[in-house]
Amino acid sequence: MLIKDVDIVTEETVLHDGYIVIENGRIKDFGRAEAAPAGGVSLAGLIVMPGFIDTHVHGTKGDDFSDANPQANNRISENLVKEGVSGFLATTTTMSEEDVLRALEALAESSSPGAKNLGIHLEGPFINAKFKGAQNESHIQKGDMETFKRLQKAARGLIRIITLAPEVQDEAFLEALAREDVIISMGHSDAKAADVKKALSLGISRVTHCFNAMRGIHHRDLGLAGMALAHDEIMAEVIADNIHLAPDTLRLLEKTKGADGITLVSDAIRAKGLEDGTYSLGGLDVVVRDGVARLTDGALAGSTLRMDEALANMKKAADATLPALARMLSLNPAKTLGIADETGSIAIGKAADLVFLDDGLAVKKTMVDGQIVFDQ
């Protein structure tokens, strides 16, 4: 397949009026128009970016990964491609262990016919009740390896990220978990600077939905939010919906962390793509008004954010370039998951996981492994 007359967003630049050759699901070649082979399909006016990778998404269009329903999981996969997502981490929430086990088993049985399920993000239950956010406090527990191993067995090894509060965990548990093939992300946490420094010494260097559900900045103790800004090695997960974080905060994050220190996520729940109303998240009632999801006590409860909206919001708030945004949306999560040699940017030999957008950044087509899976 030869695609021509498109603007190609690489890790560092935009190739205007370019071409891409796709063969056997991979990018065989790309470049400027003057070097293009003969023939092909013209998609003039479209921008090509690497497919977005959402490492924190609970659901969409009425379905939730915590429902323990393989068919619903597959529907989520099919719906995510409509917003340019080519890969995702199915994210669970804090529930009873029995419910989490059922959700993990169902995810292991799902086929992901649209966007690729790259693994599971276990959000909770090893968090701090003080910053529980929209997590069910009755099921919050202290971490232990026996519980984690039961969960990972049910998931058939698919758990790739686990969000926890390091300050309420035993050091032995953190050390043992750090040796597993899983990424630890600090979140729903009251961690002080000293707690974060200890976590960094164990190789824990990621933060879940930065600034949200965590200790904020104080000039005598930066807390988890401030430490995320101060330490370049910390990858900050960011919900760019202009609700969880004000546009000026998005701008601050881009200025302090740079494009290589931010991973944009949706944290979307089943209400995404549906009308305002009352929904459920981990057994809790969530009321959505004007697209904003909150618990009945007013706490934010995930989002209704599309990933293409996150792209547009971050671009406007931070005046970010498309190559910078491609790193935040695709390359950085791929690096975190250890799959950047396979996907996450437009490069020869990588999977043809691509999103085609118009000049208003609306998704027109999504490609996964060289196959068009969404075409508006």
N, C-alpha and C positions, 0 to 999 in steps of 0.2 A: 504494500500500500504506500502510495506517494501522496502526501498532502503538501500543497503549495500556497504561497501568497499569504502566509500567516506571520504574526509577530511572536517570536519564540522567547520565552522568559527562562533564562538559564540562572545559575547560582549567582552570577556577577553582572549580567547585562541583558539587554533585550535585542535580539536579532530581528530587525525589521525586514518585512517582505522575504521571509525565509521559507524553507521546506524541511520536511521530516520524512524519512523513509522508515517504514515499520515492516518487520519481517519476523514471522514466528513469534509474535507477541512482544517483540523487543525493538528498541530503537537501533536501527542499523546505521543510520547516517542522518545528519541534519546540517544546515548551513544557510548561507545567503542565496537569494534567488538566482544570481548569475552562475552559480555552480550546480543548479538543480538539474536532475536528469529530465529527459523528455517525458511528456504525459502527466499523469497524476490528476488529482482532484483539487480544484481551487476552492479555498475557504477564505477568500479575501475579506478583510475587515475583522477577522477573529484573532484573539490573543490565545496562545497556548501556554499553559502553566503545568507543572507537575500536579497530578491528582492530589487533592488534600487528604491528609491523614489526621483523623479526629481521634485522639487518644483518651477522650473523656466524653462519652455519650451514653445516656441511659435509654433513650428511645425516641420515637417520633410517630406521628399519625395514629395515635391511640395505642401503640404497642410499647412495651418496656422489656428490656432484657431480663429483668427480675421476675417476669411472669412465668418463667420456666416453660416456655412454649416454643419449640423449634420452628413452627410455622410462622409465629409472630417474629421471631428472630430473623428469619429469612425475609419477611416483609420489610423490616427495618433496613436490612442490607440493600434491598431493591429501592427503597425510598431515599437513602443517603446519596446515591449517585446523582439524584436530581439537583443536589446542591454542590456537586463537584467533588464529592468524597470518593476516593478510590480504595481507601483502607481505613480501618477503625479498630479501636479496642472497645469491646462490649463491656459496659461499666455496670457493676452491681451496686447495691446500697446496703446499709446496715439493717439486717433483718435477723430473724431467728436462724440458728445454724442450719436447721432442717430446710428452711426456705432458701437459704443461700446455696446449700448443696444441690437442691433441685434445680435452681437457676443455672448453676455451673454445669450440671449434667446435661441440661437441655442445650446449653451453648456448645458443648462438646459434640452434640449430635446435629448441629445446624450446618447447612451447606453453604450459606452466604452466596446466593446467586447474583448479587449486584456488586456492591463494594466488598472488598476482601476483609474477612475477620482476621486481624493480625494477632489476636489474643484477647485476654480479659484484663480489665482494670478493676481490682477489688478495692472499692472505696469503703473503708470501715471493714470490720467492726472495731479495730484496734485504735480508737481515736479518743480524744478528750471531750468529755461531756460538756465542759465549759464552752467549747466552740463546736457544738454538735451541728449547728446549722439545721439543715433539713434531714438529718439522720435520726433514726428512731433510738432515743436514749435508752429504752428498756432493753435493747440488745447490744449496747456498747460493752465491750469486754477488754480485758488486758490480753496482750498478745502472748501466745505460746506456740512452740514449734509443732506440738501434736495437733493443735487445731489447724494451723496453716497446712500441714501435710495432708490432713483429711480434705481440706478444701482443694488443694492442688491435685490430689488424686481424683476427686470428683470432676475436676476441670480437665483431666488428662494432660496435665502439665501446661495448660494454656494461660495460666495467670502470669502476666508479664509485668504489671505495675500493681503495687499495693500502697494505698494511701493510709498513713498512720500518724499518730502523735508520738514523736520520739521521747518526749519528756515523761510520759507515763509508762514507758516500757522498761523492763529489766535490760541491763546492758548485755547479758548473755543472750537474750532473745534477739536483740538488734544485731549482735555479732553473728549469730547463727543464720539469721535471715539474710544478712548481707552476703553470706557465702552461697546462697541459693541463686539460681538463674532467674532472678526477679529484680525489678527496679523498685527501690523504696522511694516513695514520694512523701514529703512532710506536709501534712494538712490536717484541718480540723484540730488545731494544735495551739497550745498556750506556751510553746517553746520560747525560752529566753535565749539570749545570744550564746550563753555557755552551752545550752542544750544543742544548739545548731552547730557549734564548733565541735562538739563531741560526735555528732552525726557526720559531719564532714570528715572527721578522722577515720570513720568507718566506711567512707566512700559513698555516703548518702548525700546526693547533691541535686535533688529535684524538689519543687514545691508545687502543691496542688492549688489551683485557682488562687493565685497570688493576691494578697491583701484580704481575701474573703475567708471567713471562718478561721482566723488566726490572730495571734497577738500582734498588735500594731506597733508602730515606730514610737519609741521614746528616746530622748537625747542621751539618757544615761544607760539605756539598754535597748538596742535596736529591735529586739524581738525577731520573730521569724520573718515578718514582712520586710523589715529593714535589712536583715542579714541577706535576704534574697537580692536586694539591690546592691549591697556592699560587696558581695562575693561573685566574681565572674564565673566561677565554676558551677554555680547554682543555676539550673534551668528553671525558668519561671513559667508555669502554666497560666494562661491568661484567658479570661472570658471577655471578649471584646464586643459586648452587646450594648455598651453605653448605659447600663443599669448596674451591673455588678461593679463596674469601674467607670468613673467619669471620663470623658474624652481627654481631659487634661492629665488624668492619671495614666491613661494609655500613652500619652505623649512622654510623660516622665519615665515610664518603663522603657520605652524605645530609646530615650536619650541615655539612660543609665545602663541598661542591659545590652542594648544594641540588638541587631537582627539575629545574632547567633545565640542570644540568651533567652529567647522567648519562644514558647510553643503556644499557638492559638488553638483553643478547643471550644466546643459548644456547651458542654455540660447540659445538653438538651434532654428534656423529659418527654413523656408520651404526648404532652399537649402541643408540641411543635407541629405546625401545619394544620392545627385545628382551631376552632373558635374559642373565645373566652368561655370559661366554665369551671367546674370543679372536677379535679382529677386526683389520682392517687400516686404516691411515690413511696415505696417501701412501707406500705401500710398507713401512711399519713395522708390526710386530706390536703390537697393543694388547690388554691383558688387562683385562677388566671384572669386578670383584668388588664385590658389594653396590651396584651401580650406579655405581661409581667407575672411570673409565677411566685406565689408566696404561700407559706403555711398560714393557718388561721391566726397565729400569734404575730404575723407580719414578717417573719424571717423569709429571706429569699430561698426558693426551692428549685434550684436548677434554672434552666432558661428555656426559651422557645427559639433560640438563635440558630440560624442556618450558617454553615461555614462560609458560604459566599457573602453573607452579610458581615461576618467577622472580618473578611478580607476588605470589604468596602469601608467598614467602620475604622479599622486600624489605618488604612491608607489615608483617610480624611483626618483623623485625630493626630497622627504622627507625621503626616506628609511623607509616608514611607514609600520607597520605590517598589516596583513589582518584583525585582530580584530579592529585595529584603523580605517582602511578604511571602515569596515562595519558600524562603528558608524557614520563616515562622510557621507556615502552614504545612510544609511537606518535608523539607530536608532535616530540620531539627528533630521532629518526632521519629523520622527514620533512623537518625543517628542514635537517639535514645534507645530505640528498640534493637539496634545492632543490625539493621537491614539496609543501610545507606548504600551498600554496594549493589543492591538489588532494585531499589526504588527511591523516591524522594526528590529526584531532580531529573532534568532532561539531559541525558548523557548517553553516549554510544554504549550499547551493551545492556543498559538497564531496561527493566520492564516498561512497556509502553502504557504506563498509568498516567493519563493526561486529562486535563479539563480545558475545554474551549469556551472562551468568554467573549462577549461583545465589548465595545469600547465603554459601556456603562457597567462592566464587570458582572453582567448577568450570565449565568451558565446556559450555554446552548447545546453542548455535547459533553459527555463524559466517556472516557475510554479506560477499560481495565484489561491489562494483558493484551493490548492490541485490538480488543473488541469494543465496538460502540455499544454501551449499555444504557445510555440515555441520549436521546436526540430530540430536541424540542422542535 
